[in-house]
Amino acid sequence: MSKIDLRIAEIFQDFAWLTVLQFNGKLGWLTRDLMISEDASITDNVTVEVNIPWNLLISYTLLGAVCTLAGVASTFLIMRKKQRE
């Protein structure tokens, strides 16, 4: 685990199990189990990928902007009402 991040190795000093598997396709295509034994060679190369679909990123950005504007408008209306009283 220290090859990935030293902090992870400190947290899990005795034992840790990391499983990463990505499958793109229909679940019906899976007809057998995937098994990897402990004897399988482990490489020193570690690749980290973060894939965020652009439409999801835009949607979350717009949602955040709308929520921020709603909060500002609500605060403005509350302050305006208190000034009238």
Buried (B, 14 or more C-beta within 10 A) or exposed (E): BEEEEEEEEEEEEEEEEEEEEEEEEEEEEEEEEEEEEEEEEEEEEEEEEEEEEEEEEEEEEEEEEEEEEEEEEEEEEEEEEEEEE
